[in-house]
Amino acid sequence: MSFHSISIYGKISARIGLIRTAGIGKGYVRDHAPRLLNATPFFKVAHPRQASPRLFFRRHRKEGIMRIAVSQADLNSGRFSAISKSLAKAWPHGKLSLMQAQGKLAHLLGYRSLHDLQQAVKAHLLSPPKAATREQITDSVAWKLSRLAPMPLADAREATQGLRLSMLEVDASTPEAKFEESQKSALASGPMLFLDESGTFFGPDWHPRTPELLDCGAPPYSFAVLPDKRAFSWGQLTALVNSLPADFQDDLVMEEGYMGLQPEADVFRAFVMRELLPQAFAPLAQTIKRDKRLPIGLAVHWLMNGENRVIGRVIENWALGGIIPVVYDAQSDDIFEALADLMCGQQVNVPSVPGGAIHINGFLPSYSFQGFDIGADADRLASLPKDTLQPLCAVAYWEKHAVLDAGEGGLFVEQGQLYIRHQQHMFLSPERIPAWLSSDERIRAVLDNWPGAPGRDVFPAGVEALRSATAAVLQDLYRQSDEAAATWSNDAVIQAALRLAPAKALDQYLDDEAFIEDASERYALKIRGREVKEEVPELHAYEDLTVGIVWSKSVKGLLDMSAIAGILVYSAFCASSVDPESADGAAVGGRSLLLGAQLMAGRLDARDVFTCVQDLVRIERAVDLLESKRQRIFKWRSEEKALQQLRADGHYLIVGEQVPRKKPVGLGELLEKARMSRGSP
């Protein structure tokens, strides 16, 4: 087997393979092709048969494309006519006959006329001096179409994608087609991939003409919304610049609007300001749909009925845990207009439900969907099992309206926008507090004064007070347990455990497949148990395996009293005949001291220990979840406040990341500097 270095063509090919292993699809490669193609080569491919062709994309791009070859087979097979028909459908100015469309297609392919193309075919002028890439072919046709029609370059690029130029025979000579053939061969023979300086791939996503684009008046942000709700996309602008053929300025100076401009910089500046920059703007609602860009904290969900059919879609504010009650049609663009209003700081009007409205039950899919394109999600939605649908609330229908109807108690208002409570069922409530915890006077005071209605705040009335009291009680319980454990002796705890269950009984209880996955784990647990018993001789009555299992379940670090208390807890499980599977799943962990303290003090019966563990896990998770939701809500409010300040300045309604004028230092450059500083070759 011989090893061959691959060219830039092979580099992008292998990079695609590397990206796919990271779970990134072809779309990423397509969208970021310019950055990938301009990156430094960083690996070699070991191929058992032959190396990839040495085709350099960048050099081709500089030289431009003057003529795209058409073969006799293209004419005889009807491929040229098929492309011409596609062009006629995409033509923006009236209808074209087939003959007219063929003539215009000949112009787009670089010929003076259809007759000129036919003469070139007869002369067998199939191969250009240098092979072109598919991207170059598409860019060349799109550019000529934009000037010939005329039409905006962005529209011309979209129309060109629908022409199916890959049907032409010349496509077989493109580097992409050759790579596809090499890839098939590689898959059959099993190539080996060697990475070398892979960090150079992670360079900054910075366009080399950024300073010029900024000087042309482009907003210095990756995304920006103007007060008139026009959205600017830096990526859209740079994509248009990247699509320009190398000789586009030669074409421009022949046009009346650009005639007389001499330096290339002046031509480029005038072209960007007059044509490209306006095309980088679009109505905000259209941009949201195109780029799947959502306001902060919002998501779109399909709304289903009980028969597993889509009945509309809704907007969720997952940061607040609420859903805007308006139900939007699954196929109309009304929801994108609403999202545009929300992104600009406006509210969505929610009509009141009249008395004669028709109600059905609404459900949300359990699985994640983007909610942008019903065609893309239809098959998956139709195959969802009915038992995976999450009940939401009633959907009220009247006239042309559809609204979620959760009742007065199921609503809240945040910054003027009405929501139904959705994820807030996970907030703390009196029903979640176990009896042994509610006896504390601090929690009892909150429960005795629990409000009759949740109110209209994002936090239901009483929830924050209950969270605060519960967190304080739990903190005190753990502190008191630590203080009590400091007074225990190992022997006292073990004797208490033996009174609940003899050592042999606990040995037999824990020697169960529920606690031990395989023979290797059994061996490791025995070794660990033996080590612990050497440190704690009072555990000699128990088998090594027993001590190892309890230690693994009760201690997260160095050996301490938690492991001894764990013996007491699992002895209680054994005494009360808790199912081993359930006992194995019990999250004892750092709770062993608290449970042990309750047992040692006689405040907890052995039969209630397992239930107490479950209560602790549930209530601690509820407190932690509520705290995380509070932080999320506060963060959302902070971000909204910053946007309000931005809007008050009057220049933009919303902005994305700032575009740096100078090229940032990439990871690859940092690695290279670090390597050079060490004197590495």
Stockholm file with secondary structure:
# STOCKHOLM 1.0

chainA/1-681         MSFHSISIYGKISARIGLIRTAGIGKGYVRDHAPRLLNATPFFKVAHPRQASPRLFFRRHRKEGIMRIAVSQADLNSGRFSAISKSLAKAWPHGKLSLMQAQGKLAHLLGYRSLHDLQQAVKAHLLSPPKAATREQITDSVAWKLSRLAPMPLADAREATQGLRLSMLEVDASTPEAKFEESQKSALASGPMLFLDESGTFFGPDWHPRTPELLDCGAPPYSFAVLPDKRAFSWGQLTALVNSLPADFQDDLVMEEGYMGLQPEADVFRAFVMRELLPQAFAPLAQTIKRDKRLPIGLAVHWLMNGENRVIGRVIENWALGGIIPVVYDAQSDDIFEALADLMCGQQVNVPSVPGGAIHINGFLPSYSFQGFDIGADADRLASLPKDTLQPLCAVAYWEKHAVLDAGEGGLFVEQGQLYIRHQQHMFLSPERIPAWLSSDERIRAVLDNWPGAPGRDVFPAGVEALRSATAAVLQDLYRQSDEAAATWSNDAVIQAALRLAPAKALDQYLDDEAFIEDASERYALKIRGREVKEEVPELHAYEDLTVGIVWSKSVKGLLDMSAIAGILVYSAFCASSVDPESADGAAVGGRSLLLGAQLMAGRLDARDVFTCVQDLVRIERAVDLLESKRQRIFKWRSEEKALQQLRADGHYLIVGEQVPRKKPVGLGELLEKARMSRGSP
#=GR chainA/1-681 SS CCEECCCHHHHHHHHHHHHHHTTCCHHHHHHTHHHHHTSCCCEEEECSSCCCCCCCHHHHHHHCCSCCCCCHHHHHTTHHHHHHHHHHHHCSSSCCCHHHHHHHHHHHTTCSSHHHHHHHHHTTCCSCSSCCCHHHHHHHHHHHHHHHTTCCHHHHHHHHHTTCGGGSGGGGGSHHHHHHHHHHHHHHHCCEEEESSGGGGSCCCCCTTHHHHHHTTCCSBSEEECTTSEEEEHHHHHHHHHTSCTTHHHHHTTSTTTTTCCSHHHHHHHHIIIIIHHHTEEEHHHHHHHHTCCCTTEEEEEEECTTSCEEEEEEEETTTTEECSBCBCSSSSHHHHHHHHHHTTCCCCCCCCCTTCEEEEEEECSSCCCCSCHHHHHHHHHTSCGGGCEEEEEEEEETTEEEEECCGGGEEEETTEEEEECGGGGSCCGGGSCHHHHTSHHHHHHHHTCCSSCCSSSSCTTHHHHHHHHHHHHHHHHHHHHHHHTTCCHHHHHHHHHHHSCHHHHHHHHSSTTTCCSHHHHHHHHHHHHHHHHHCGGGTTSCHHHHHHHHHHHCSSSCCHHHHHHHHHHHHHHHTTCCHHHHHHSCCGGGHHHHHHHHHTTSSCGGGHHHHHHHHHHHHHHHHHHHHHHHHHHHHHHHHHHHHHHHHHSSCSEECSBCCSSCCCCHHHHHHHHHHHTTCC
#=GC SS_cons         CCEECCCHHHHHHHHHHHHHHTTCCHHHHHHTHHHHHTSCCCEEEECSSCCCCCCCHHHHHHHCCSCCCCCHHHHHTTHHHHHHHHHHHHCSSSCCCHHHHHHHHHHHTTCSSHHHHHHHHHTTCCSCSSCCCHHHHHHHHHHHHHHHTTCCHHHHHHHHHTTCGGGSGGGGGSHHHHHHHHHHHHHHHCCEEEESSGGGGSCCCCCTTHHHHHHTTCCSBSEEECTTSEEEEHHHHHHHHHTSCTTHHHHHTTSTTTTTCCSHHHHHHHHIIIIIHHHTEEEHHHHHHHHTCCCTTEEEEEEECTTSCEEEEEEEETTTTEECSBCBCSSSSHHHHHHHHHHTTCCCCCCCCCTTCEEEEEEECSSCCCCSCHHHHHHHHHTSCGGGCEEEEEEEEETTEEEEECCGGGEEEETTEEEEECGGGGSCCGGGSCHHHHTSHHHHHHHHTCCSSCCSSSSCTTHHHHHHHHHHHHHHHHHHHHHHHTTCCHHHHHHHHHHHSCHHHHHHHHSSTTTCCSHHHHHHHHHHHHHHHHHCGGGTTSCHHHHHHHHHHHCSSSCCHHHHHHHHHHHHHHHTTCCHHHHHHSCCGGGHHHHHHHHHTTSSCGGGHHHHHHHHHHHHHHHHHHHHHHHHHHHHHHHHHHHHHHHHHSSCSEECSBCCSSCCCCHHHHHHHHHHHTTCC
//
